[in-house]
Amino acid sequence: MDRPTFSPFWHRVRSLKARLRPHVQVTRQHYRGRRWHVVHDPATNQFFRLSPVAHALVGLLDGARTVEEAWKIVLANHGDDAPTQPEVIQLLSQLYQSNLLSSDASPETEQLLRRGRERKKKKAMQQAIGLMYFRMRLFNPDRLLTWLEPILRPALNRVGLLIWAVFVVWALWQLVPHWDRLAGGFESALSPSNWGWLIVVFVVAKAFHETGHGVICKRFGGQVPEFGFMLLVLFPAPYVDASSAWAMDRKWRRIAVGAGGMIFELFLAGIAAIVWVQTMNSGGLVHQIAYNMLLTASVSTVLFNANPLMRFDGYYILSDLLEVPNLMQRSNNQLKHFFQKHVYRLEQTQPPTTLAGERAILYIYGILALAYRVFLFITITLYVMGKLFVIGLLLAIWTGAMWFIMPVGKLVHWLAASPQLIDRRGVVIATTLGMLASGLLLIGAVPMPDRRTASGVIESLTRTGVFTEVDAFVAEVHVRPGDAVREGDPILTGRSPDLERELSEARARVMEAEARARLAEVREPGAGVVAFERVAALREHVRALEDRVSRLVVRAPASGVVVGRDPSVLVGAFVPRGRGVCEIVDPGSTRVAAVLTQDEAAWHFDLGGEGYGVEIRPWSRPSLVLRGEGVTVLPAAQTRMPHGSMTFAGGGRFENRPDDRTGLLARDPQFVMRVASYEPVREADGAWAGQPGERVTLRFTLPKRPLLWQWAERLHKLVQGRIEL
């Protein structure tokens, strides 16, 4: 790539005599086999990274040598690798604005004050842009960390890391048997009655997290000059400034500082897990606080702190692992360079890197981070609007303006005033307007396929429940789910000692009554008639008892396939009369049932059952595509699901009601859709026949519409569902 050697503004700096400020510290680092130098100002905590050639140039600036003299020396020593005049001007400007460079220009005091005011203004602007992550400094924690670090030093090594890993795995193992109960407590933990304790526990956990960063930073000789609070999506969270780790010469030390908070917090989560398991039977406040701590110290640190697409711990760890410093900013600059060079065809553009491997990393990360920013903006805004509508709406407007409208304003300013566009401003503006018009036309006017999906299950049109008819203990089970049975086949056999004893006694009374009746008939015929009537009544009672005993064997009421719960789990248990054992379905007569939320079912009521097509794909044979017909949706929402596989208890996506013992009741009412028939598809290995209980995926093909209208409708329904309009 051609780099312009000379600059028309060189006369402004050529005779300048500059030097690094005396208190500035320089640390050597290595990235991707190349040596770099990090310039650090402890007074302002400013950092700046210099390449070896740029460091050589800055090193020649001793306050006596002019900029031009230093540049010529570097040019003679490094040839084509030496910085050009525009690059020297940019380097000096950046160092000067960061207060890392002093010069013979005067008055410097006023310049220092002006640059200080500009930095404060820039920081305030960044705070406004990042309202979701607003920061407020409180005090300097250096004395506290200096006292704490020697106490924890024996554990801050490889042996301590190994012990920590064993402890965390062991604590996780303690939770495995109670996983269902652990997952079931999530909704109650987020209930308004628990918000107070949740906030307190969150602050404590994050203070412990930040202590981890600070202690490990001190362990490796870094400074931690600032402790404060930030509003993390309107939620108070402590923070420390451990940015001095950036100047550490070993990348594993920088990674250790970045991971220190998560290490400390996961250790706290392990302790909370043990307390939660031990207090499970007693319950109470301690049990709830342990659950809150386990939730905040594990889920939040994994989802947020470990996420490299946000500028938290995971971001800095990934940056050091990839050996790509300033990953976020350079990724954005790489995307800008791509548009400037390949779309706008500008020649005088400087890429953030010339290394092919690093360039690929910057492209990939920049695209992923941009997509994640949009996703995060939508999800967080919708969540806050669901809880606090007015605050969420204001947050959406402000953040949308800062994240999206301001970049558009910067683009307009660049188009109007950038010196890069002196010769091509009209072409670049026309290209921008053309791309904007093409994009709007593509998403706003061109009809595109509109497809929706849902999860369903094959259900039988004929479902017959199997119930016990007498109180009994289950002695033997004869079938399992999936077995084919005929009408009258035994399902299970029960035992009832009381019933058997009552039958034996009734038979003995019949024998006694018969003997008395024969004796009475001999002595007095009239009395014998009455006695034989009593015998008949006793025999009828015996027949009723025998019928009840025969019903200890529960038999199939119809032919079909056994589905539902496994009857074998009842062996040895007492089952009262009327207890459901299982169900028998007819596999030859089936349909598809699916469950839709309110916003998902809205398009069905708008279009009607004939306004769209339905394709069905079985989970067992993903290559099969079946055409569904006869689609109906029940007009009223209901909490009872067609099948247990549609709720959390059965691996589905709908949350169960807290008091649900059947696995069929959802917490919120949903709409049930049924597809009456589906076209059979034959393959080489034979015909596919959906078995009751088999999962399927439904895809609905709606009339084509522009993407903009599709997105607007889905967003409207999503917001409507979140804020319960």
N, C-alpha and C positions, 0 to 999 in steps of 0.2 A: 504494500500500500504506500502511495506517495504521501510524504509528510512535508509540508511547507517549512523550509529551513528558516526563513526570515519573516519578521513581523513588522507591520507599519507602526506599531506602538513601542518598538524596542528603545527608542530614544528616551522614553519616560523612565526606564529602569537601568539603562546601560551604565550610568555613572553612579548608581546607588551603591553605598557601602553598608552592607547588612551583615548580621551574625545571629546565630541562635542565642536566645537569652541564657544567662549563666545558670539558672536553676533548672533548665530543661534537661531531662534524662533521656538517653538513647539506649535502646535494648536491641540486640541482634536476634533475629528469628529466621527459621527456614521454612519455606513453603514450596512443595513440589520440587525439591532439589535445588532451589534458588535461595540465595541469602537476601534478607530484607532487614530494614531497620525501622523500629517503632520509636517515634519521638513523643515524649510524654511530658506534659506540663503539670506538675503536682498541684500548683496553685489553682488552676481551673479544671483540672482533671481532663484536659484535652489530649487526644491521641491523634497521631498522624503517621502513616506508613510510607516509607521511602524505599525505592529500589536501590541497588548498590550504586548505580550511576548517579541517581538523584542525591544519594547520601554523599557521594564524592563531591558533587557540586556544592551542596550545603556546607560540607566540611571545609571547602576552600574559602567560604565567606567568613572572614575573621574580623570584619569591621574595618580593616585597612585596605583590602583588595576590593575592587569594584566588581559589579555583577558581570560586566563584559569580560574582564580579565579572567575571572573564574570560569566563565563559559568557554572561552578560548582554550584554557588549559584542559578542560574536560573534553572538548572537541578534538584536541590533539591526542589525548590519551585513549579515547574510546571510539573515535571515528563515527561510523553510522549509528552506533548505539547511544551516542550522546544525545541529550534532549535538544530539541529545536528551540528557537527563540519563543514561539507561542507556548511551548510546553514549560519553558523556564518562567515566563510571565505568569502562567497559571499556577505553577508550583509556589512561586514567591507570594502570590496573592493569597493562596490558601493558607500558607504558613503565617502570613501577616494577619489575616483575619482571625486565626486561631490564637493570636498572641504568643506564638512560638518564635517569632522573628522580630528583632529590633533593627532599626536603621538610623542613619544620620539625618533623616528628615525631621523637621521640627514644626510645631511643638508636639512632641510625642505624648505628653500627658493627656492632652485633649483627645488625641487619637485613641489612646488606651480607654479613656472614659467612653468615647463614642462607640468603640468596638464592644465594650462591655454592655452598653445599652442595647446595641444591636443583637448581641447574644441573648440578652434577657428577652428582648422582643421576639426573637426567633423561637426561644424556648416556650414563651407564652403562646405563640401561634401553634407550635407543635402540641401543646396541652389542649388547645381548643380543637385542633383537628382530631386528636385522640381522646375525645371526651369519654369514651368507654374505658380509657386507661389513664385517667387523670391522676397526677402525682403531687404529693405535698411533703416537703422535707420537715423532719422534726428535730433530730439531734445527731451528734457524732457518736457512734457506738464503739469507737476505737478502744477506749479504756476498758469497756466491758469485755470485748473480744480478746484483748491482750491478757486479761485475767482468766478468761475461760479456756483459751487455746492450750496452755500447758496442762490443764486438767484432762482434756480430751486427747492430747497428743498420743498417748500409748495406744489408742484405738485407731488413729488416723494413719494406717499403713495397710499393706497387702493382707496381713493376717487378720486385721480388723475387718477388712472388706469381705474376706472369706467367711468369717463368723457372722457378719451381717447377712450375707446371702443365705447361709444355712438357716438362720433364725427366720428370715422372711419366708422361705420355702416351707419351713415347719409350721409357721403361723397360718400360711395359706392352706396347708394340709388339714389343719384343725377345722377350717371352715367348710371343707368339701362335704362332710356328712350333713351339714345344715344349709346347703346351698339354696334350697327352695325357700326356706324361711328367711334367709338373707336377702334374696331377690324380692320376696313378698313385702319386706319392710320399707322398700324404697318410696312408695307412694305416701305412707304415713310420715316418713321422715321429711317430706316436702310439704306437709300440711301446714297451714298458717299457725296452728298451735305450737309447732316445733320451730318456727322461724327464729325466735329469740335464742334458743340454745344452739341452733345450727350456726347462727352468725358468730356467737361466742366461740364455739368449737373451731369454726373456720379460721377465725383470727388467730387463735392459739396455734393451730396446726401450721398456718403460714408463717407465724413468727418463728416457730421451730424450724421451718423450711429455710427461712432467710438466715437464721443462725448458722445453719449448715454451710451456706455459701460463705458467710463471713469468717467462720472459724477455719475452714479449709483455705480460704484466701490468705488469712494471717499465717497459717501453717507454712505456706510457701513464700512468705515474705511480702505479700501484698498489703495494701492499705484499704480500709473500708471507712471512708469519711462521712458517709451519709446513711441515716436510717429514717424511714418515713412511711406514709400510707398512700396507697393509690386506690382509686375506685375502679375495681375490675368489673365492668358491666354493672355499675352502680352498687357494687359489693365491696366493703372495705377489706383491703388486704395489705399487710406490711410488705416492705421491700428494703433491701440494702443495696448500696452502690459498690459492687465488687468489680468494677470495670478495670481496676488496676491489674487484674489477671490478664488483660489483653497484652501487657508488656512482658509477661513471663516468657522465657526463652524456650521452654519445653511445652510441646502441645499437650502432653498427657497431664501436665499440671493444670493447664487451662481447662481441659476436659473435666478434671477432678473438681475444680471449682464450680464449673457449670452443673455437674451432676450432684454436687454436695447437698443441695437443698432437697432433691428427690430422695437421696440416700437417707438423710435424717428423717424426712417425712414418712417414708415407707417403714422405717424402724418404728416410728410412732404408731403407724397403722397396724403393724404386727402386734404391738402391745394392746391396742384397742381390740383387735380380733380375739386375743386370748381372754380379755376381760369380758367381752360380749358372749363368748361361748360359756365361760364359767358362771355368768349371771343369767343364763338363759331361763332357768327354772324360776328364779326369784323375780326377774323382771325389774321394774322400778326405774328410777331416774338414772342410776348408774348404768343400767343396761342400755337405755336410750342414748345417753351421752357417748357410751362406747360405740354404739352403732353410728352416731353422727360423726365421731372421729374417724372410724373406719371408712365411712363413705367419703368424707372430705380429704383425708390423707392418702387415699388410694386412687379413687376414681378421678378426682380433680387433678391430681399431680400427673396422672398418666394421660388424660385427655387434653390438658392444657400445657403443663410445664414440659412434658416430653414431646409435644407436637412441634416439629421443626418448621412448620409453615407460619408459625407465629413467633414474634421476637421474644421468646422466653428461653428457658434453659435448653430445650431440644434444638433450637436454632443455633445457639453458639456451639453446642457440642457437635452438630452436623458440620458447621463451618470449619471447625478444627479437624474433624475426621477427614473431610474432603480437602483440607488445606486450601480453602478458598475464603480468605478474609473478606469482611464487608459483603457478605453473600446477598443480602436483600437489596441493598442500594446498587451494587454492581449488576445484579440480575435485571433490575429496572432499567439501568443505563444500557445494558446489552440489548434489551428489547427496543429501546429508543433508537439505538444505533442501527438496528436491523431496519426499522421503518425509514430512518433518515437515508440510509445507503441504498436499500433495495426497493423502496417504494417511492421516496422522494428523489432518488438519484443524486444525492448530495455527495460531493467528492471530499470536502474538507471535514470529515467526521472522524473522531478518535474512538476506537472501541475500548471497552474496559480491559480487555485482554487480547493477546495475540496467540495464546495457546489453544490448540484445537480441543483438547480434553476439557479444559476449564471453560471454554466457550459453550460446549454442549451442556455442561452442568448449569451454567448461568441461564441458558435458554429454558431448560427443563424446570429449574426451580422457579424462574420468573413466571412461567405460565401457570404452574401449580399454585404458587402463592397468590397470584391474581384471582384465579378461580376460587380458591379457598376464602379469600377476602370477601368476595361476593356472597358465597355460601354462608360465611359467618355473619355478615351483615343481615341477611334475611332471617336466619334462624334465631339469632339473639334478639333482633327487633321483634319478631313474632312472639317469642317467649315472654319478653317484658310486656308487650301489649296484652298478652293473655292474662298476665297477673295484674299489671297496672297500666290500663289502656292509655291514659293521658300522657303519662311519663314515657311510655313506649313510643307513642306517636311523635312526641317532641324529640326523643332520642333518634328516631328514624329520620326525621327531617334534618336535624343537625348533622348527624353522621353521614347521611346521604349527600348533604351539601359539601361537607369537608372531604369526603372520600371520592366523590364523583364530579361534583360541579366545579370544585377548585381545580382539579386537573384539566378540565375543559377550559377553564379560564387561563391556565398557564399555557395551554396549547394555542389559544387565541393570541395571547401576548407574544408567544414565540413566532407565530405566523406574521404578526404585525411588526415586530421590532427586532428580530434576531439578525445579527450581522451575517450569519451563515447563509441567509436567503437573499442577499443583495442582488444576485444575478438571476435567481430563480423564484422569486417571491410569488409572482403571478401563477407560475406553473404549480408550485407547491400548494397554494391556496385552492386552485382549481382541482388538483388531485384530492385534497382533503374533502372539499365539498362533493366531489364525485363519489368518493368512498362512503361518505355519510349518506348521500342520496341512494346509492346502491344498497347499503345496509338497510335503510328504512324501507326501501322498495322490496327487498328480499323478505324481511320479517313482517312487513305491514300490508303487503298487497298480493304476494304470490301464495296461492293456496298450497298448503303442505299437509301430508298425512297426519291425522290426529288419532293416536292410539292410546288406550288405557289398559291397564292390567289389573287382575284380581286373583286371589287364591281361592280355590274351590275344592270340593270333595265329591266323590261319587256316592250317592245315597240310593237306597232301594225304595221303590214306591210302596212295597209291602214290607212293613216292619212289625214284627210281633214280639211283644215283650214276654219274657219268661219270669214267672214269679213263684215264690214258695206259697204253699196253701195251708201249711200248719207250722206251728212253732216247733223247731227242731235244731239239733246240732248236726252240722254237715259231716258225714262220715266218709263219703267218697264222691269224687267228681269224674264224670265219664267223657267229657268233651273239653276242647280248648278253642279259643277264637280261631276262626278260619276253617273249622271242621264242618263238613257237610252232614246234615242229619235228615232223617225222615220223620214224618209226623208219628209221635208216640215213642220215639227213641228216648232212652233215659239221659237226662242231663246231669243230675246229681242224686245221691241217696243220702237221706237224713236219718237220724236216730232220735227217738223221744222216749226215754225210759219211763216217764210219767204216763205217756199215752199207752205204751206197751203194758205197763202194770195195770192201768185202768181197763184195758181190753181183757187181760187175764182174769181180773176180778169179775168183770161183767159176764164172762163165759161161765165162771164158777157159780154165779148167782142164777144163771139160766139152768144149769144142771140141778141146783138145789130146788129151784121153783118147779121144774118138771117132776121131780120126785114127790114134792108136796102136792102137786096137782093130781098125780096118779093116786096117791093115798086118799085125797079128798074125794075123788071120783068114786072110789070104792065105798067109802063110808057115807057120803052124802052127795048125790049127783048134782044138786043145785050149787053147792060150794065148789064142786069140781069145775063147773063151767067158768065160774069167776076166776079160779086158780089158773086155768089154761089161758084166759084172756091176759092175765098178768105175765104168763110165760111168753105170750106173743109180743107183748110190749118190751120185755127184756131182750128177746131175740132181735127186735127192731133196733134197740139200742146197741147191741153187739154189731149188727150190720153197719150202723153208722160209724162205730169205732173202727171196724175193719176198713171202711172206706177211707177214713182219716189216716189209718196206718198205711194204706196203699198209696196215699198222696205224699208219703215221705219220700217216695221216688218221684222227683220232678221230671216230667217228660216234655218233649218238644211239642208245642201246640200246632206246628205247621212244618212243612218241609222247607229246607233252605240251608243257609250258611250261618254259623254262630259268629256274632260280632259283639263288640262292646267289651266290657270288663271281663277279665279272666276269672271264671268261677272257681278255679283251683285255689285262689287266695282265701276262699271261705272255709277250706277244710279245717275242722276242729272248732269253728266259730258257731255261736248260737245265732240263728237267723229267725226273726219273727215272721209271722204270717204276712204275706203281701210284700216281702222284700224282693226287689228286682235282682235277678241273677245275671241275665245277659239278654241279648236280643237275637232274633232269627230273621234274616232278610232273604228276599228272593233275588238271587243274582241275575236272573233273566229279565228283570224289569227294573231299570235304574234310570236315574236322572242326575244332573249336576247341580249342586247347591253351592253358592258363594255368598260371602258377606261383604257389604259395602258400607263405608261411612256415609254420613249425610252429604258431604260435598262430592263424594264419588258417585252417589246415586242420583245426583241432581241432573246430570246429562241424560240419564235414562228417562226421567219424567219429562224432560224438555223435548226429547226426540221421539219417545214412544218405542215400543219393543221392536218395530220394524225399521227404525231409522238408522240402524247400524248393524254390522256383522260381528259374529262371535266365532273365534277360533279357540280350540281346546287342545292343550298339550299335556299328556300324562307325565307325571314325574318319573314313572317307571320306564317310559319309552319317550325320551325327549325328542326323538326324531319324528314322532307321529304328530300330525296336525289334523284335528277333526273339526268339522264345521257344525256349530251348534244351531239349533232352531227352537222356536217356541220359548222365547225369553220372557219371563215375568218377574216383577219385583213386588213384594208385598207392600201395600200402600202405607203401612204403619211400621215404625221401627220397633224392635223388640230386643230384649236382653238375652233371651234363650237362643243359643247358637244351634245350627243344624247338626253339628258334629263337634266332639271334644277337641279335635285337632285344630280348630280355629281359634282357640284361646291360648293364653300363656301356658296353662297347665298341660296342653297337648302339643306345644311347640308352635302355636299360631301367633298372630300379631295383635290380638285383642286381649286386654287385661281382664282377668277374672274379678268378680265381685269378692270383697273380703270374706263374706259369709258363705261363699259357694263351696259346696262339698261334692258337687256332681261333675265339675269341670266344664259345664255347659253354659254357665251364666256369665255374661260379660258385664263389666262395670258400667258401661254406657250403652244405650240402645243403638242398634245398628239395623240396616236394611238387608233383608234376605232376598237374594236373587236365585231363581231356579231356571235351568235350561232343560226343557222337556225331553229333547232328543238330540242325538249327535250322530253324524254320518259315520258308519264304521269304515275303517281303513284296513285292508288286508296287506300283510307283509309275507315275505318268503317263509317265515317260520309260523305262519298261521294267523288267524284273525285275533284282533285284540278286543277283549270284552272287559270293560271296566268293572272291577270288583268293588262292592260297597266298602267305603272307608278309604279308598285309594285317593291320593292327592292329585290335583290337576292345577294347571295355570290357565286362566282365561285371558284372552287378548281381544279387546273390542276395537273395531275399526270404525271411527266416526266420520262424518262427512268432512272433506278437506276444508281447512280454514288457514288463514295466515298465522304464522307463529306468534305474532304480537297479540292477536286476539286469544289464542290458546293460552299463552302465558298470563294474560290479564285475567282470564276467567279462573285459571287455577289459583293464581295469587289471591283473587277475591274470595274464592271458596276457602282457601287455606286461612286467610285472615278471619273470615266469618266463623270458621270452626274454632280458631284459637280464642277469639274474644267472645264466643258464644252468642253471636247475634242471631 
